[in-house]
Amino acid sequence: MDYEAIGGDDMIGHTKIKVSALCVNGGIDEWFRISFNGREAGSVRLRSVWRPLIIPTPTNVLIGIGGQVINSVHELERQRAE
């Protein structure tokens, strides 16, 4: 879309990008062709950096029923009672 201070924004083109491509191999740095009304309208460069969320693992991990990680003996006992 283009931006217009007065009036509406206009479509200037479109492309398709797999979202999964943004999170493999640390990200992407690629050019994508833009089309408008079935014709090539240019290209756009997209760069992404993928940094997976790192959740620290507690040191007192217990494996409960069904393989879930449980952080307290009290929770484990509650699950066994159910």
N, C-alpha and C positions, 0 to 999 in steps of 0.2 A: 504494500500500500504506500502511496505517496502521502505527504502531509500537506494540507492546505489550511491556512489560518481562517480563510473565509470560504464557506462551502464545505462539501464533503470530501473525504479522502477517496482516491481512486485506486482500483486494483491495477498494479503495473506488472504483475506476473505471479507465477506459482511454481513450486517444485515439490518433490517428495523426498523425505529424509527418514530413514529408519531410526527411531529413537534409540534402539539398541546399539547403533553404530557410535553413539556418543560416549558409551561407557566401556568400550573394548580397547585393549592395548593402551590404556592411559588417556584416551581421547582421540580426536581426529583433527586434521588440518586438510580440508578438501574444498575444491570448487564445485558448485552445483549449478547446472544450467537452469535458467528461469524461462518459462514459457508463458505466452499470453495469446489467447485465441488460436491455439494450435501452432504458433510460430515461436521461434527462439527470440527471446527478448533480452538476453544477457546472461550474466552469471553472478553468483554471490559466493564469497568465501566464508566458510564456517570453521571456526577453531573451537575445540572444547578440551577441557582438562578433566579427567575422571579421577577423583580421589574417593575411594570407598570409605564409608563410615566405619570407623574402628571402635567397637564397643569392648571395653576392658572386661576380661573374664574374671569373675571373683575367684579368690584363692580357695574358698571353702565350697566348691561346687559339689552338689550331690545330684545324681541322676535318678529321677523319679519314675513313676509309672508312665509308660508310653515314651520314655526317653527324654522327657523335658528336663531342663536344667532347673534345679530348685536350690535356692540360696539359704534355706533354713530347715532345720530338723522339724520344727513345728509345722511348716507347710507340708513336708513329706508325710508326717503323721496324719495330718488332716486329709490328705489325698488317700491314704491307705484306709482310713475309716469310712470313706465314701464308698 
